[in-house]
Amino acid sequence: MDRNKTSRFERLIGDNLGAFRVMLEGAFKDWTGAYDVLMPDTKQYLIGAAESKKFSPFCARLREAPKGRELCLECNLRAAKEAERYQQPIIHHCHAGLRDIAVPILVKDELIAAILCGQVRPESSDWDVESLKEAQRLEQELRIPGGELVKLRDKLPQMSYEQLEETAQRIFTMARFVSQMLETNLELQKANQQLRQAQAEQVRRRKRSEQIEKAVTGLFTLSETWEDLWQNLQQVLKQINDILVASHAVFLLHELLEDGTRTSTIQAAADMPASVGKERTFEHDNLFDNWEELQDVYQVRFKDPIPGTLCWELQRARPATAAPLHSMVNVRVRLKSTIKGLIVFFFEESAATEFNIEEDRATLHLIASRVARAYNNTSVYLAQVIEEEQRREWIRRVSHQIIAPLNGLVGYAGSLLERFERWRQHSPNRFASWPEEDLLRWDNALDSILWTADWAARLTRNLAWMAELNEDRKKLKETDFEVIRNVPNFIIEIARFVQGLAREQGLHMVHVEKDTLVSLNARLQVYPDYFRQALLNLLDNAVKYADPGTNVIVKGTATNGHCRIQVTNYGIRLRKEDCERIFAYEFRTPEARKRYPTGTGIGLPIAREIVELHGGTLTAEPSRWTSAGWETTLTILLPLAKRKLG
Amino acid sequence: MTVNILFVDDEPEFVRAHINALEESGYNVKHVRSYTEALNALQQTFHLIVLDLILPPSDTDLQYGESEPSAEVGLSLHRVIREELGLTQTPIIFFTVVNEIETRHQIQKIEAKFGLSSSILVKPMLPSKLLIKVRQLVGGRDEQENQ
């Protein structure tokens, strides 16, 4: 007997054990003998009556030997079993010939405990004689010195069968009450256990949902290519696979091709055997009808698929030692009510109960919606990329087509101008009859054609720049940058292109301060085409907004490890609050719009981007009033020597 | 000695002034308009090639518009001139509207393979500027006659 074990009776009665003992005492208050409660599952007695004074000396002597105790227990257990069989108390002759009562405490007809009492001699003399013989037999069996047991037996009280029966029924009434109480307790315990299990299951499912939710956050990052998306999805499926204890998972992408065929292709597969190629594609009208092909794709064999349900029993062609796959759960991924794909989780038999479609519906929905969203985001992004690329390509093509004829214009005008100047130099007589102002007009006209064409080309390049900059910038290398040996000439050459506009605007000139710019010789390192564009934009801007009769001045210095080039004009006012805004695309101050209504507002932003590409800055200071008018200066600051690409 | 220049440009109307300027300076200019015309012309010897990058593959493409002129054709012609025809001593001036860095790098890569530096003039450009570049690379007519 292991007293450490708790019997089912004790577990069921729980905290009511004390009340039960009291009830028992009450039931046996008129009983002079001993009583106890036997718990058959642990073979233990509840009260321990054998140690009490009420225990008969006869039985106590019998139980002094271990064999005696054993015989008593066996007898009591038999009696309890009989009581269970009849579902009634029984009065029996024990192994020692005494009359005992066994009253069953039943829970759902099952014996939980037996209340035992008795240890009396039969009243009838015939029975008593038989009982004496039993006692004598026991004496021999247990080697109890002769006569001792019999003497003790003689002292036992006698009780009639009727008396015993009356006692049994009375105890049984109490036992039935206890049974009901235990049954209620059992129901309660079951209910509590179910509740605890349900709660634990809820907690487990919630934790699992949280884990899955965490896993699918991997799909929040935008995948910029389809390959990235499928790789991403594969990793997420792997994580979900591990959480769900699934065997493996695949994502099938459904597509409707131009020829009307429907195809499904495995795009992502987690833990799938290498023998199942990812690129498997098959045509179908309805995925769920095409059993043969599905089996080929997964290299599985279905048995008795149940139409209309989401789970099938299936056997998989694997080594005999591996457990067959038990079930398959499909999660449909929808995009705007069209089924875009299918995620399929395969489960081993042992893990089949891990997943319950009804209860996990919300989790499945989460997975499907995230996958759908990730697919949609990539799709939209790539469409935008294609559109952007097509737009850039269109702008590039159009700008080339515009610049080509402008080249013709520049070519013809340049040639005419050069020829005209040569004639004036070498054949002045040819123009002897021409009035001076006609000559000047002719000269100016040709020059105007030249700079207008060039200006148009520059504007077109600005537009092309906006389309190309981000892509082109990535390709710039250190070797694309040149050191400008003669900075004054470099800038004079650029300024020449705006002299025509300056003249049109009534300015004196664009004045390049050679003396100051000389200090930048061999220290200015730029990408010539881009930097030329930036300077032209600055000069263009300065000339457009300068007042007639003024100059635009370009000067430079090399100080504190920087090249500084400044463009100053005297014209419209630049207020402090607009000093940064003028570098935003399409922003124009009210004064600028008034002075030059058809401006585009892209020249300065592009100039700044180009300067920043060189690792420098382009800034504007608020205008200050001078005798020549509002003086406005824009400053380019570039680091000297080699610089990193911006 | 006459200096022969091959001028490859599919839109002669826009480079007429430049070709005239070269001819007036004493250079013998042959003008072709497509990739295939250029390859045919290169059976002769030229002292310099002026190459627009945006070209159609052939004159029939030009006539019937079967394929768009593109910079790929001009770059391909460049590669053929250097690598297949082996004309590594003939200077090439790239006279083009195309100004992308990627394109420059492709040109520089091939020229560098043969120890050459690339000459890229971006349109629009004055004829006199083109003339200056040509003289730098092959000399004027007087210089050639004195050699």
Interface residues (C-beta under 8 A of the other chain):
Chain A: R396 S399 H400 I403 A404 P405 L406 N407 G408 L409 V410 G411 Y412 G414 S415 E418 L450 A453 D454 A457 R461 A464 E468 D472 K475 L476 K477 D480 D529
Chain B: E11 E13 F14 V15 R16 A17 H18 N20 A21 I54 V97 V98 N99 E100 I101 E102 R104 H105 V122 K123 P124 M125 L126 P127 S128
